[in-house]
């Protein structure tokens, strides 16, 4: 090869290499969840026997057939529970406004079964939109569900007026339509995190 042709070939090769490198550097990162932790192999929801907010008996099959955002809390919770459920409801409304066809159901599982009857759950959930599900029941059955999903809760000692609070995990769990624990949203919860991550997770 003549020196001039060799020089042109070298320059062209360097340009192609530089162009490829710049393309890699400038390419957007792969689409994926922003804050959610995806489980590498989703675990099946454990067996349990509880009731929903209409008093209808439910078991683990209640989580089959749709995507569920599951939060463990209680209706007398002073702050974390109403704030979290409000965030989930607002995120759901925003996704609907964006044209998302399949929306996740919001599920509140009570960690205060002594006070949270089906009726009290139904009244409480009215504030968070249609289609929200409440679950309550015997503590022994509730423990089967929480222990199987790694959820903590512990009832504090009542004060002199008999009022008490329940310490509990504040994570939001995403259950897939096959009834498997698919992903987890840790605190702090923000509307934009759910609006960004849920369409990604639910289309994977």
HELIX and SHEET records of a PDB file:
HELIX    1   1 UNK A    3  UNK A   26  1                                  24    
HELIX    2   2 UNK A   60  UNK A   63  5                                   4    
HELIX    3   3 UNK A   80  UNK A   97  1                                  18    
HELIX    4   4 UNK A  118  UNK A  125  1                                   8    
HELIX    5   5 UNK A  126  UNK A  128  5                                   3    
HELIX    6   6 UNK A  139  UNK A  149  1                                  11    
HELIX    7   7 UNK A  191  UNK A  202  1                                  12    
SHEET    1   A 8 UNK A  37  UNK A  44  0                                        
SHEET    2   A 8 UNK A 180  UNK A 185 -1                                        
SHEET    3   A 8 UNK A 172  UNK A 175 -1                                        
SHEET    4   A 8 UNK A  68  UNK A  73 -1                                        
SHEET    5   A 8 UNK A 105  UNK A 110  1                                        
SHEET    6   A 8 UNK A 133  UNK A 136  1                                        
SHEET    7   A 8 UNK A  49  UNK A  52 -1                                        
SHEET    8   A 8 UNK A  57  UNK A  59 -1                                        
SHEET    1   B 2 UNK A 153  UNK A 155  0                                        
SHEET    2   B 2 UNK A 166  UNK A 168 -1                                        
END                                                                             
